[in-house]
Amino acid sequence: MSPLRLIYLALAILGAVWPMWHFVTYLTGEGGSLPGLVALWTANPAVTGLALDLMIAAVALIVWVLAETLVRRNWIALIAIPATFFVGVSFGLPLYLFLRSRPVT
């Protein structure tokens, strides 16, 4: 495996574990209410801007994954879509880059 692929894999693991640790901390501490989570996403303009930034980046990533998968026929790369939805861009993007950079057979 190339050093670049190892970097993508390490970033995908970090992007899955670190944000989810904070999310699980919130769920266990606050009781996991969805209205409470949305209230935190809109707590102030800075947080709202960051949340919107991540949502727009996630949509752009999903469009890119779909467009490239249709051309390259790299069907396994579609795993990056649920990874992005359920964990976030910090996991979905490096995971997609890892899957995309594998040797073509």
N, C-alpha and C positions, 0 to 999 in steps of 0.2 A: 504494500500500500504506500502510495506516495506521501511525502511530508505534508503536502497541501491537503490531501484527503484526511490525514490524521488531524490536522488543525480544524477542518470542518467538523469532523466527528467530535473532537473535544469541545468545540463551541456549541454543538447541538446538545451535548450532554450537560454542559454548564447552563445553556439557555433553557433546558427543561428543569433542572434541579433547583437552581437558585430562585427563579421567580415562583416556582411551585412551593418552595419552602415558605416564602412570604405569604402566599395565598393560603396555604394550609394553616399557618399561624393565625391569619385573619379568621378563617373558618372556625378554628377551635376556640379562639378568644372572643369572637363576636356572635357566635351562634350561626353563622353562615346565611344571613338573610340577604336575598337578592336585592330588595329595596335599599338595604344598608350599603351594599356594594356599589350600586348605582349612585347613591348619595355621595359616596366617597369619590367616585369618578367625576362628580360635578361639584366638589367641595369648594373649589376656587378656580379662577381662570387658568392658572398654570397647570393644574391637574387635568382640567377639561381639555386644554390644548394638547397635553401629552396623550390622553386617552384617545382623542380624535386622530392624532398623528399615528398612533399604533393601529387604529382601526383602518385608516386609509392605506397604510403600509401593508396590512394583512390582505386587504382586497387586491392591491396591486400584485402582491406575491401570488395570490391564488389565480389571478388572471394569467400571470406569467407561467405558472406551473401548468395550467390547462393548455395554453397556447403552445408551449414547447413540447409537452407530452404528446399532443396530437401530431406534431411534426416529427419528433424523434422516436416515437413509439416506445418510450421508456416508461412503461406502465407502472413500475414499482415506485416511480417518483411521485405518483399521486398520493402516496402516504403523507406527503408534506401538507396536504390540504387539511385532513383532520388534525394533524399535529399543530397546525397554525390555529385552527378553531378552538381546540381544547386546551392548548398550552399557551401558544402565542407566537409572535413573529420571531422572538429570540430563539425559539426551538425550530420552527418551521423553515426559516430561511437557511440556517446552516445545514439542517437535515437535507433540504432539497439540493443544496450545493454539493453535499457529500454524495447523494444518490446520482446527481447529474454528472459528476466527475469520474464515475466508475468507467473502467475500460469498456468500450463498445465491442460486443461479440457478434 
